[in-house]
């Protein structure tokens, strides 16, 4: 197992967060997924198969957590809310993407769903709900603890529990979850450290570091992003809590205790959206952990909307009207989500398709017989013992994984106008414990990462067909693979965000995602 894990690790790149100096990534989270990859290696799988095996396992984990969540909603709030929750989880374009993402926020999403599943009047289950939030926050992503605030409030202010009961649950969860994380971090980084605290300190300290170094977005970024990823479920989710509080007669029949618990669960998603909208640095992945409460809110909103509109009809026609409204809301939501998912795959999947294609044994064409490649002075950031060097410039951020690099090929970076910190290979000895040179937490450019273009055997680039300076026009380069990639700047907002039959094909503009091979 150790040898297979080393084989997987040796092919990967380390970002600055994995440096023992900063230790911002949970080793236990990484090891959990590395173990899956190691099993695939032991089974004789090639590196591309390892990548897809890990994604398959992530999807299976997500599906299991979602199924338990849906069952819990059905048992706690009734069949209608259970079915709506299942429907929105099944059709959501956001969940479709997040479920197989190798990201701490996606891991947190799994355990938030589990926590909500255990959230019930049962003492044993409430303890498990707190433990799941602890796993989400300590093993995965520390900020997931914010989603546990409504759970804590329910326990603290409940007649059945109280503050002392919550303190006991929280202490027990911390004592069970923290030691394995601490031991894994110590073994991984070679020093006693806790990645959970390091992440919090990095984002809270008043020095020049912090997430804002990596870009800022306006306050409405998440509303727009969730509108794409959740579609009709977003307005339904935002309306759910006000409807539940102001017009409880529209909600599914339930006890007052269940209604209070449901209101607290819905407040988590809305509060999460509000909190992160106030922070300057915003990324789509930060919303992943809140998908379960948001989609539960969408279920409540859809059910209340159907009930309210059906009441406007004569009693003899209410059942028929309710069925028609369910079909209308469901089909509209599913169509929007499917359109978004298809758009992402059709318009933006070229990088994954290209690297998957060239990862096959015969997928990478040989360089030309007259190709002349310059030597590169050895440096930790550009170390390459492989026979061929594949380079990326401005497209470095769309590189999916080193597991899709062809055998006998290494990845290198060329200058492209980007001025931030780039990853570099793990050290050959003491891979995770060695402090890599030329790393910083200020997003400063490190010149040692780059190689000259003349040192590249292959180049991956996104080209505008109107650009007369593109590499494919140079005599020393030849296009080996060309795939369409949407030009978002020159395509209409509607047809680039959603796939609209016929209209998207007629209105959208595409560039070329190309693999170039050196021929001269």
C-alpha positions in Angstrom: 0.0 0.0 0.0 2.8 2.4 0.8 4.5 1.9 -2.6 1.2 2.4 -4.4 0.5 5.6 -2.4 4.0 6.8 -3.2 3.3 6.1 -6.9 0.2 8.3 -6.8 1.9 11.1 -4.8 5.0 11.2 -7.0 2.8 12.2 -10.0 1.1 15.1 -8.2 1.8 18.7 -7.8 1.9 20.5 -4.4 0.3 23.9 -3.9 1.7 26.2 -1.2 -1.0 25.0 1.3 0.8 21.6 1.5 4.1 23.1 2.6 4.9 22.1 6.2 5.5 25.8 6.8 1.8 26.6 6.4 0.1 23.1 6.7 -3.3 24.3 5.6 -4.6 21.0 4.2 -6.0 18.2 6.4 -3.8 15.2 5.9 -6.5 12.9 7.0 -8.8 14.2 4.3 -6.1 13.7 1.6 -5.2 10.2 3.0 -8.8 9.1 2.8 -8.8 9.7 -0.9 -5.3 8.6 -1.5 -6.2 5.2 0.0 -8.9 4.9 -2.7 -6.3 5.7 -5.3 -3.8 3.3 -3.8 -6.3 0.4 -4.0 -6.9 1.2 -7.6 -3.1 1.1 -8.2 -2.8 -2.2 -6.4 -5.6 -3.6 -8.6 -3.4 -2.8 -11.6 -5.2 0.4 -12.8 -3.4 2.9 -14.9 -3.3 6.5 -13.6 -6.3 7.8 -15.6 -8.4 4.9 -14.2 -7.2 5.8 -10.7 -8.5 9.4 -11.2 -11.9 8.2 -12.4 -12.1 5.5 -9.6 -11.6 8.2 -7.0 -14.4 10.3 -8.6 -16.7 7.3 -8.8 -16.1 6.7 -5.0 -16.8 10.3 -4.3 -20.1 10.1 -6.2 -21.0 7.0 -4.3 -20.3 8.7 -0.9 -22.4 11.7 -1.9 -25.3 9.5 -3.1 -25.3 7.5 0.1 -25.4 10.7 2.3 -28.1 12.2 0.1 -30.2 9.1 0.3 -30.0 9.0 4.1 -30.9 12.8 4.2 -33.9 12.3 2.0 -35.1 9.4 4.2 -34.7 11.5 7.3 -36.7 14.4 5.8 -39.5 12.0 4.8 -39.6 10.5 8.3 -39.4 13.9 10.1 -41.6 16.2 7.9 -43.7 13.9 5.7 -43.7 12.2 2.3 -44.2 15.4 0.2 -41.1 17.2 1.6 -39.1 14.0 1.3 -40.0 13.6 -2.4 -39.3 17.3 -3.1 -35.9 17.1 -1.4 -35.0 14.0 -3.4 -36.1 15.7 -6.6 -34.0 18.8 -6.1 -30.9 16.8 -5.0 -31.3 14.5 -8.0 -31.7 17.3 -10.6 -29.5 20.1 -9.2 -26.7 21.0 -11.5 -24.7 22.2 -8.5 -24.9 18.9 -6.7 -24.1 17.1 -10.0 -20.8 19.0 -10.0 -20.0 19.1 -6.3 -20.7 15.4 -5.6 -17.5 14.3 -7.4 -15.3 17.2 -6.6 -12.1 16.5 -4.6 -12.5 19.5 -2.4 -12.9 20.0 1.4 -16.1 21.9 0.9 -17.6 18.9 -1.0 -16.5 16.6 1.8 -18.2 19.0 4.2 -21.4 18.8 2.1 -21.5 15.0 2.7 -21.3 15.3 6.4 -23.7 18.3 6.7 -26.3 16.1 4.9 -25.5 13.4 7.5 -25.8 15.8 10.3 -29.2 17.0 9.1 -30.2 13.4 8.8 -29.4 12.7 12.5 -31.0 16.0 13.7 -34.1 14.7 15.6 -35.5 14.6 19.1 -33.5 11.4 19.8 -30.6 12.0 22.2 -28.4 9.4 20.5 -29.1 10.9 17.1 -28.5 14.5 18.2 -25.1 13.4 19.5 -24.4 11.9 16.1 -25.5 15.1 14.4 -23.0 17.1 16.4 -20.3 14.6 15.6 -21.0 14.9 11.8 -20.5 18.6 12.0 -17.3 18.1 13.8 -16.1 15.7 11.1 -17.1 18.2 8.4 -15.2 21.0 10.2 -12.1 19.3 11.6 -11.4 16.8 8.9 -12.8 18.7 6.0 -13.3 22.5 6.1 -13.3 24.5 9.3 -15.9 27.0 8.1 -18.5 24.1 8.0 -18.8 24.6 11.8 -20.9 27.7 11.0 -23.6 25.4 9.6 -23.7 23.8 13.1 -24.9 27.0 14.8 -28.6 26.3 14.3 -28.1 22.8 15.5 -26.3 24.1 18.6 -29.1 26.6 19.2 -31.7 23.8 19.0 -29.9 21.8 21.6 -29.0 24.6 23.9 -32.5 26.1 24.0 -34.4 22.8 24.1 -36.2 21.6 27.2 -34.9 18.1 26.5 -31.2 19.0 26.3 -29.8 22.4 27.4 -26.3 24.0 27.2 -24.6 21.3 29.3 -25.9 18.6 27.0 -24.5 20.5 23.9 -21.2 21.0 25.7 -21.0 17.3 26.4 -21.8 16.4 22.7 -19.3 18.9 21.4 -16.5 17.8 23.8 -17.1 14.1 23.0 -17.1 14.9 19.2 -13.9 16.9 19.5 -12.1 14.3 21.6 -13.0 11.6 19.0 -12.3 13.5 15.8 -9.4 15.8 16.7 -6.7 13.2 17.7 -6.8 11.3 14.3 -6.5 14.6 12.5 -3.7 15.7 14.7 -1.8 12.5 14.3 -2.3 12.4 10.5 -1.1 16.1 10.2 1.9 15.4 12.4 2.9 12.3 10.3 2.2 14.1 7.0 4.0 17.4 7.8 6.7 16.1 10.1 5.8 18.4 13.0 3.0 18.8 15.5 0.3 20.9 13.9 -3.4 21.0 13.3 -4.5 22.1 9.8 -7.9 23.1 11.1 -6.5 25.8 13.3 -4.0 26.9 10.6 -6.7 27.6 8.1 -8.6 29.7 10.6 -5.5 31.6 11.6 -4.5 32.2 8.0 -7.9 33.8 7.2 -8.2 35.7 10.5 -4.8 37.2 11.0 -4.5 40.9 10.3 -1.2 40.6 8.3 -0.9 40.9 4.5 -2.0 37.3 4.0 -5.6 36.1 3.5 -8.0 34.8 1.0 -8.6 38.2 -0.6 -5.1 38.0 -2.2 -6.7 35.5 -4.6 -9.4 37.9 -6.0 -12.6 39.6 -4.8 -16.1 39.6 -6.1 -19.2 41.8 -5.6 -21.7 41.0 -2.9 -24.2 39.4 -5.4 -21.7 36.9 -6.8 -23.2 33.9 -4.9 -26.8 34.8 -5.8 -25.9 34.8 -9.4 -23.8 31.6 -9.0 -26.5 29.8 -7.1 -29.0 30.9 -9.7 -27.0 29.0 -12.3 -26.3 25.9 -10.1 -29.6 25.6 -8.3 -31.9 27.2 -10.8 -35.5 27.5 -9.7 -34.6 25.9 -6.3 -32.8 29.1 -5.3 -35.8 31.5 -5.1 -37.9 28.7 -3.6 -35.2 28.2 -0.9 -35.0 31.9 -0.1 -38.8 32.1 0.2 -39.1 29.0 2.4 -38.1 30.4 5.8 -40.3 33.6 5.5 -43.2 31.5 4.4 -42.7 29.0 7.2 -42.6 31.8 9.8 -45.3 34.1 8.4 -47.7 31.6 7.0 -47.2 28.2 8.7 -50.6 27.0 7.5 -49.1 26.7 4.0 -46.4 24.3 5.1 -46.8 20.5 5.3 -48.7 19.4 8.5 -46.2 18.8 11.3 -45.9 19.4 15.1 -44.7 22.7 16.5 -41.5 21.1 17.6 -40.8 19.8 14.1 -41.7 23.2 12.6 -39.2 24.9 14.9 -36.5 22.3 14.0 -37.2 22.8 10.3 -37.0 26.6 10.6 -33.6 26.3 12.3 -32.4 23.9 9.5 -33.5 26.4 6.8 -31.8 29.3 8.6 -28.5 27.5 8.1 -28.5 27.8 4.3 -29.8 31.4 4.3 -27.3 32.4 7.0 -24.4 30.8 5.1 -25.3 32.6 1.9 -25.5 35.9 3.8 -22.2 35.4 5.7 -20.1 34.5 2.7 -21.7 37.2 0.6 -20.1 39.7 3.0 -16.6 38.3 2.5 -14.5 39.8 -0.3 -13.1 36.6 -1.7 -15.7 34.4 -3.2 -15.6 31.1 -5.0 -18.3 28.7 -6.3 -17.0 25.9 -4.1 -17.6 27.8 -0.9 -21.4 27.1 -1.4 -21.1 23.4 -1.7 -21.5 22.7 2.1 -24.8 24.6 2.2 -26.4 22.7 -0.7 -28.3 20.3 1.7 -30.1 23.0 3.8 -30.7 25.1 0.7 -32.3 22.3 -1.2 -34.3 21.3 1.8 -35.5 24.9 1.7 -36.4 24.6 -1.9 -38.5 21.5 -1.0 -40.4 23.5 1.6 -40.8 26.4 -0.8 -42.1 24.2 -3.6 -44.5 22.4 -1.4 -45.8 25.6 0.1 -46.2 27.2 -3.3 -48.2 24.2 -4.6 -50.4 24.2 -1.5 -51.1 28.0 -1.7 -52.0 28.0 -5.4 -54.1 24.9 -5.1 -56.2 26.6 -2.4 -57.2 29.3 -5.0 -59.1 26.6 -6.9 -62.5 25.2 -6.1 -62.3 22.3 -3.6 -63.4 19.8 -6.2 -60.5 20.7 -8.5 -57.7 21.2 -5.9 -56.2 17.7 -6.2 -56.0 18.0 -10.0 -54.6 21.5 -9.7 -52.0 20.4 -7.2 -50.8 17.7 -9.5 -50.6 20.1 -12.4 -48.6 22.6 -10.3 -46.2 19.8 -9.1 -45.6 18.9 -12.7 -45.1 22.5 -13.7 -42.7 23.4 -10.9 -40.8 20.1 -11.2 -40.5 20.1 -15.0 -39.4 23.8 -15.0 -36.8 23.2 -12.4 -35.5 20.0 -14.0 -35.3 21.6 -17.4 -33.3 24.6 -16.1 -30.9 22.3 -14.1 -30.4 19.9 -17.1 -29.8 22.9 -19.4 -27.1 24.2 -17.1 -25.5 20.7 -16.6 -25.4 20.1 -20.4 -24.0 23.6 -20.9 -21.1 23.0 -18.6 -20.3 19.7 -20.3 -20.7 20.8 -23.9 -19.2 24.3 -23.6 -16.4 23.9 -21.0 -15.4 20.2 -20.9 -12.6 20.5 -23.5 -9.7 20.5 -20.9 -10.9 17.2 -19.3 -11.6 15.7 -22.7 -8.2 16.6 -24.0 -6.2 15.3 -21.1 -8.3 12.1 -21.0 -7.7 11.6 -24.7 -3.9 12.0 -24.5 -3.6 9.9 -21.3 -4.3 6.7 -23.4 -1.2 4.6 -24.2 -1.2 5.9 -27.9 -3.0 9.2 -27.2 0.1 11.5 -27.3 1.5 11.9 -30.8 5.3 11.9 -31.1 7.1 15.2 -31.6 8.5 15.9 -35.1 11.8 14.3 -36.1 13.4 17.7 -36.4 12.1 19.1 -33.1 14.7 21.0 -31.2 14.1 21.3 -27.4 16.2 23.5 -25.2 17.7 22.2 -22.0 16.5 23.6 -18.6 18.7 24.3 -15.6 17.6 22.1 -12.7 15.3 23.8 -10.2 12.8 22.3 -7.7 9.9 23.9 -9.5 10.8 22.7 -13.0 12.3 19.3 -12.2 11.5 16.8 -14.9 13.1 13.4 -15.5 10.5 12.3 -18.0 11.4 12.1 -21.7 8.8 14.7 -22.7 7.7 18.0 -21.2 4.1 19.2 -21.6 3.7 22.9 -20.9 0.8 25.1 -20.0 0.6 28.9 -19.8 -2.6 30.8 -19.1 -4.5 27.5 -19.0 -2.7 26.2 -15.9 -5.8 26.7 -13.8 -7.8 24.3 -16.0 -5.3 21.5 -15.7 -7.4 18.7 -14.1 -4.9 16.4 -12.5 -1.4 14.9 -13.0 -3.1 11.5 -13.1 -4.2 12.3 -16.6 -0.7 13.1 -17.8 0.6 10.5 -20.3 3.3 8.1 -19.1 6.8 9.6 -19.6 5.5 13.2 -19.5 5.9 15.9 -16.9 4.0 19.2 -16.6 5.8 22.6 -16.7 4.7 26.2 -16.8 5.6 29.0 -19.2 5.1 32.7 -18.7 1.6 33.8 -19.7 0.9 37.1 -17.8 -0.2 35.3 -14.6 1.7 36.8 -11.6 0.6 34.5 -8.7 2.1 31.5 -6.9 2.0 28.2 -8.9 2.3 24.6 -7.6 5.4 22.5 -7.9 6.2 18.8 -7.7 6.5 17.1 -4.3 10.0 16.5 -3.1 11.6 13.2 -4.1 12.7 12.5 -0.5 10.3 13.0 2.5 7.8 14.2 0.0 5.2 15.7 2.4 7.7 16.7 5.1 10.3 18.5 3.2 9.9 22.3 3.2 9.8 23.2 -0.5 11.9 26.2 -1.6 10.3 29.2 -3.2 6.9 28.9 -1.6 5.0 31.8 0.0 1.5 32.5 1.3 1.3 36.0 -0.3 0.4 34.8 -3.8 3.7 36.2 -5.0 5.1 35.1 -8.3 8.0 32.6 -8.1 10.3 32.8 -11.2 11.7 29.3 -10.5 8.4 27.8 -11.6 8.8 28.6 -15.2 10.6 27.1 -18.2 11.2 28.8 -21.5 8.8 27.9 -24.3 11.8 26.4 -26.2 12.1 23.7 -23.5 8.6 22.3 -24.2 7.9 19.2 -26.3 4.1 19.9 -26.1 1.9 22.9 -25.3 -1.7 23.1 -24.2 -3.4 26.4 -25.0 -6.7 28.1 -25.5 -6.6 30.0 -28.8 -8.8 32.6 -30.4 -9.0 31.9 -34.1 -8.7 35.7 -34.8 -5.4 36.0 -32.8 -2.6 36.3 -35.3 0.0 35.6 -32.6 -1.3 32.2 -31.6 1.3 29.4 -31.4 -0.4 27.2 -34.0 0.7 29.7 -36.7 4.3 29.3 -35.8 6.3 26.9 -38.1 7.8 25.0 -35.1 4.4 24.0 -33.7 1.7 21.8 -35.1 -1.8 21.2 -33.8 -2.2 17.6 -32.7 -5.6 17.9 -30.9 -8.2 20.6 -31.4 -11.4 20.8 -29.3 -14.1 23.6 -29.2 -14.2 25.8 -26.0 -16.8 28.5 -25.5 -15.6 32.1 -25.8 -17.6 33.5 -22.9 -16.7 37.1 -23.8 -18.2 36.9 -27.2 -21.2 34.7 -26.5 -24.6 36.0 -25.1 -25.2 35.6 -21.4 -28.2 33.3 -21.8 -26.8 30.8 -24.3 -23.4 30.6 -22.6 -24.9 29.9 -19.1 -27.6 27.4 -20.3 -27.8 25.1 -23.3 -30.7 26.2 -25.4 -31.4 23.8 -28.3 -30.6 25.4 -31.7 -30.2 28.9 -30.2 -26.9 28.1 -28.4 -25.4 26.6 -31.6 -26.5 29.7 -33.5 -25.4 32.4 -31.1 -22.4 31.1 -29.2 -18.8 31.7 -30.3 -16.0 29.2 -29.7 -12.3 29.3 -29.5 -10.0 26.3 -29.8 -8.5 24.2 -27.0 -5.4 22.7 -28.6 -2.6 20.4 -27.9 0.4 21.5 -29.9 3.4 19.3 -30.6 6.8 20.6 -31.5 7.9 19.8 -35.1 10.8 22.1 -35.5 
